[in-house]
Amino acid sequence: VFSLNVGSVHGFFGNLICRFFGLLCGGAQEEATCKTVSPVSGFNLDQFISAKWYAQEQQEVLYQPLENFYCVTAEYTKYENPTFWGYTIRVDNRSKDKDGNDSNAILGAKLEGSPTVGELIVAPDFLPDVAGGPYWVVAYDEDEGYALISNGAPDEPSDNGGCTVTSFTGGGLWIFTRDWRRDETLIQKVTGIAKDLGYDTSVLNTVSQDQTLCGWS
């Protein structure tokens, strides 16, 4: 059986080759120094998508530059029927720049595997899921109103401690809360959870949820 070493073909393209051609991909050599992280089990998708999420901290990625770290939200809605590419969830990502200019995106998502595990695939809804990226819910508490989202498993050791996620878009780590108001105690708690899981949390940047700019009430 042929095994592709993703250490030589990192992130998005490595995953794309593995998924599209059905190759059995061996882990990169440096992965041994990163903790094993899995999406949460006992996941309730309907509960997770039942209300809007507000980003409080997130990593800068290709499609979400720092200048758009204002009023960042995510809303999820189930399609009545799967799309042509099999997506079952519509993802509305919204953000602004400091002047209030909108930067929005509509994506498609679907569960990957068990319906009780927080592992999804997300992509522009006009593309097949093979071109998508992992969307892992790695920590989630509805009662406390937080979710920690990762673009897959951390696999790249960082000089700052912990590991980051290798991907074509520059990784991805988000702290979401149900309330737009910033709760420092809660955010520090979720940041601590991320550190304990082995993530390099120095990649996180604060998102402004300014009431006046965003129009929150």
N, C-alpha and C positions, 0 to 999 in steps of 0.2 A: 504494500500500500504506500503510495507516494505521500510524503508529509512535507508541507511547506512551512519553513521557519518564518514566522511573522516578524522575527527580529530583523530580517532583511527587507521585508515589505510591510512597513508599519501601518497601523491604524486603518483608516477608511479603505485604502486600496487593498491592503492585506485581507481585511474582512470581506471586501467585495469579491476578490478572487476566490477566497475560501467558500463563500456562500454560493456564488454563481456556478463555479465549476465543481462543487461538491468535494473539494479536496479536504483531506484530514490535516488540519494545520497544527503543527507543533508550536508550543509557546516560545516566546522570545526568551533569551538567556536571562535578561534582567528581571523577568517576571518572578523569579524565585525570591527576590528581595522584597516583593510587594505582598501585602496581605491579601488573602482570598476574600473577595466581597461578592455577595449574592443579593439579588433583589429580595424584598421582604416576602415572607409567606403569610398565609392567612389574609391575603389582599382582597379587598372588596372594591372592585372597579366602580360600581354604581355610586358608592359612597365617595370615592376619590374624585369623581367628576361631577359631584352634585352641586358644587359651588365654585366660584372664581378663586383662583390662587394669585397671590401678590408676591412677586420676587422681592426679597430683602437683601440678599447677597447672591452674587453669581460671578462666574468666571467669564472673562471676555472671550468670545469665540468669533469666528469669521463672519457669521451672519448676525451677531449682536455686539457691535463695537461699543466702546465705553461712552461715546457721545450719545448713545441711545439708552443709557441706563437711567431712564426716568419713566415712572408710571408703568413699569413692566408687569404685565399680567398674563395669565394663561387660563383659558376657558375650554372645556371639553364637552362635546355634544355627540350622542350616539346618532349615527345615520339610521334612517328607517331600513335601508338595505345596504349591504356592502357595496363599495364603489367598484369600478372596473378592476382595480388592482387589489381589491379585497380589504380595503380599509374600512373599519367599522366605527371609527371615532373621528370627528372633525376637531381639529385643534386650532383655536384662535389665539395667536400670540400677538400681543399689542405692546407698544412702547412709544416713547416720545424722546425728542432731544430737549435741551435746556430752553429752547424757544417755543416748545409746545408742538413742534411738527411731528406728525404721526409717522411711525415706521411699523407696519403691521404685516403679518404673514399668516396664511391659511395652510395648514398641513393636514396630512392624514396619519392615523395611527391604528394599530391593532395589537392585541395581546400576542405574545410570542410564547406558545406553550400553554402551561396550566392557567386556567382562569383565576386561580387563587394565589398566583405569584405575580409580583409587581414588575413584570418584564414586558416591555412593549417595543415595537419598532415604529419609528416616526420618519416621515419623509414628505417632501412636497407631494400633494395628492395626485399630481399628474404623472408621477414616476412610480415604477414598480418598487416593491419593498426591498428588493435586492440592492437598491440604491439608497436605502434608508440607513438610519443609525439607531443604535440601542438607546432606549429611554428606560432607565432603571430607577424604580422607587426603592431606595436602599434604607430609608427610615421614614416612618409615617405614623402620626398619632392624630386622629381626627378630633379627639376630645381636647387635646392641647393645641390643635390647629397648626400643625407644621408638617412639612414633607421635605426630605432631602433627596434630590434628583441627581443622577449621574449618567453621563454618556457612556455607560458600560463600566467594566472593571478597571480600577487603577492599575497601570502596568508599566509606568515609566518612573523610576526613582528620581526624586528631586533633591537638589542641593539644600533645599529649605527643610528637608525632612518629609517623610511620607512619600506618596506617589501621586502622579497625575494620570489622566486618561489620554492615551494616544489616539488621535483621530484626524482626519483630513480637515475638519473644521476648527481644530485647535483644542479639542477636549470638550469639557462641559461639566460644570458642577453648580447646582442651584439650591438655595434655601428659600422655600416658599412658606408663606403663612396665609391663614384664612382672613386675617384682618389686615387692612392696609397700614394701620398704625404700627410703627416700629416698636417692638418689645425687646429691649436689649437683653433682658434675662433669658427670654426664650431663644433668641438668636445665638447667644453664647452657648446655650445648652446644645443646640443643633450643631453648632460649629465644633463643640466638644465631641459629639457623636461622630462627626465626619473624621476628626483626628483619630479617634479610637478605631475607626474602620480602616485607617491607614492612608487617608487622603492628605495631600498637601493643601492645607486651607489658606496658605498665603496667596493662592491664585484668586481668592474671592475678593470682589469689589462691592462696595455698598451701592444699592439702588435707591434713588430718591423717589419716595412716594409722597411728594409734596402735595398737600391737600388742595392748594389753590391751582397749581399747575395741572394736576391730574383731575381735578373736579370731584374729588371724593367727598362724601357727605357722611 
